[in-house]
């Protein structure tokens, strides 16, 4: 009985992830998810997940497991090396585990789903927010590393960084799925995304004192 329940749950997650990615997280009728999962009981999804939000959370948690594990190792290394203020290294710790999802169809679905949740990005520093623990730790380190900027601007830059990364990866995932011609290799794409993100986070700011090596807007 437990095996049957687990199988049903898995089928609902797989169907939900595919449909959420293709048609939109908040646009797909839940009945369609149930049908695509091959379930005859219309209440199956609510029984296992409570509704749309529960299914979405299950999809995110399943995909985030490997991302969070790798990111935890990267952040632990930075702490040991006393490099928690290294913006470039922190950006890599955010992007690289996330970008590995480009390698599989299911991973690409996940990236396309995350980009649809941009309304939640601004709450990255809220303790009760659904931001994964290791991701939040990296964001807080990034904000601390930008301590030459006003706190509200640091918050805004991290939020915009999340938008840049999630949308860029979702677009790349979509291009791969559609077998469109890609201008650069995946390795080149990721390296460029890291470079652009570092540049955006450390961009000169009018009226803010810049650290050594970072020009102010007046220069």
HELIX and SHEET records of a PDB file:
HELIX    1   1 UNK A    2  UNK A   23  1                                  22    
HELIX    2   2 UNK A   30  UNK A   36  1                                   7    
HELIX    3   3 UNK A   44  UNK A   49  1                                   6    
HELIX    4   4 UNK A   52  UNK A   80  1                                  29    
HELIX    5   5 UNK A   87  UNK A   99  1                                  13    
HELIX    6   6 UNK A  100  UNK A  103  5                                   4    
HELIX    7   7 UNK A  105  UNK A  114  1                                  10    
HELIX    8   8 UNK A  115  UNK A  123  5                                   9    
HELIX    9   9 UNK A  133  UNK A  145  1                                  13    
HELIX   10  10 UNK A  151  UNK A  177  1                                  27    
HELIX   11  11 UNK A  186  UNK A  201  1                                  16    
END                                                                             
